[in-house]
Amino acid sequence: MPRVSELYFKTAVIFFIIGIAMGLNMAISHDHTVIGAHAHCNLLGWVSMAIFGGYHALNPKKAERRIALIQYYVYTAGLTVLVPALFMMLRGNAAMEPVVAVSSLIIFAGALLFAFIVFSPKEPAITPSAAPLRQDQG
């Protein structure tokens, strides 16, 4: 399995566990004010990252490209900041709103990078190769 796929699956599981913990906390406390953070953690973390990992596992040539790892880090950084910032904002910390906004834009940039990967050709447009040696026939 490509490295980026494994990273995505492992990170997805972490967000899945966090999302379940948030859901359990809401159910036990009967306080659902952070449901938006819970939903973002599960959908952007668990579901989307698992899909990204699956895509790269099915397209190993694309997974080997540097852009795949860049996309992983951009998307993951945005989501890692977004989930706790959104949680705090929904709990009443209005100072987190700009953090939520910026991290959302970072996640969007990661989504655009993934779209670029999906719509790019399987093979690079130019593949470097050595020219065959010509032997004089004479």
N, C-alpha and C positions, 0 to 999 in steps of 0.2 A: 504494500500500500504506500502511495506517495506520502512524504513527510507532511505536507500541508493538509492532507486528508486526516492523518492521525492527529495533528494539532487541532483541526476543527472538531473532530469527534470528541477528543478529550475536553476541549473547552466547552463544547455543547453540554456534556455531562455535568460539568461544574455549574453552568447556568441552570440546568435542569434541577439539580439538587437545591440551589438557591431559590429557584422559583417554587419548588415544593415547600420549602421551609417558610417562604413568605405566605403561601396559601394556607399552610397549617396554622401559622400565626394569626392570620385573618379569621379563620374558622373558629379557633379557640377563643379569641378575644371578642368575636362578633363585631370587629371594627374593620370595615372594608375600604377605608379611605386610601389605602395604597394599592388598590386593585390595578391602577394604571401601570405602576412599577412592576407588579407581579406579571401582568400581561406582556409588557415589553421584555421582561427577563425570559419568559417562556417562549414567546414568538420570535423575537430577534436573537435570543441566545440559544435556546434549545433547538427550536425547529429550523430556523434559517441556517444556523451553523451546521446542523446535521445535513441539511440539503447541500450546503457548500461543500462539505466533506465528501458526500456521496458523488457530487458532480466531478470533483477532482479525482476521486477513486476511479470513476468511469472514463476519465480523460487524462491519463497519466502524462501524456506529452505536454498538455497545457499546465498540469500541476508542477512540472519541472521548471517552468519559466519563473523568472525572478518576480514578475508582476503578481503571481499567485501568492507568494509569501508577503509581498508588500500589501496586497489586498487583505490578507489575514490580519496583519498587524494594525492596519488602519481601522478596519471594522471592529476588531477586538478592543482596541484602545477606546474607541468611541463608546462602545457598549459598556465597557468596564467603568467608565465615568458616568454614563447616562443612568444606569440602574440605581446606584445609591443616591445620585443627585436628585433623580425624580422621586425616589422614596422620601427623601428629606423635604423636597418641595411640597409633596402631597401631604406631609405631616405638618405643614405650616411654615416652613423655612423659605420665605419668598426670595431670599438672597440666592437660592439655588437656580432660579429661573434662567439667568444668563448661562450658567453651566449646562443646564439641560438643553438650551438652544444651541450652544456651540457643539456639544457632544452629539446632538442630533444631526448637525451638518457633517460632522466627521463620519457618522454612520452612513449618511447619504452618500458621501464620497466613496466609502467602502462598497456600497451597493452599486454605484456607477462603475467602479473598478471591476466588480464581479460581472456586470453586464458587458463590459469591454472584453473580459476573458471569454465569456460565453459566445459572443458574436465574432471573435477573432478566428482566423483560420486555424486548423489543427496544426499545420506546419508553418513555420516562419516564412515570410515572403521570399527571403534570400537565405539560402543555406550556404555557409562558407565551405568550400571544398577545394582541394588541390587539383590543379589541372593535370591531366594525365601526361606523363613524359612521352615525348615523341622519340621514336628510334629511327635513325636514318636507315633507310633500306637501300642498299646500294651495292 
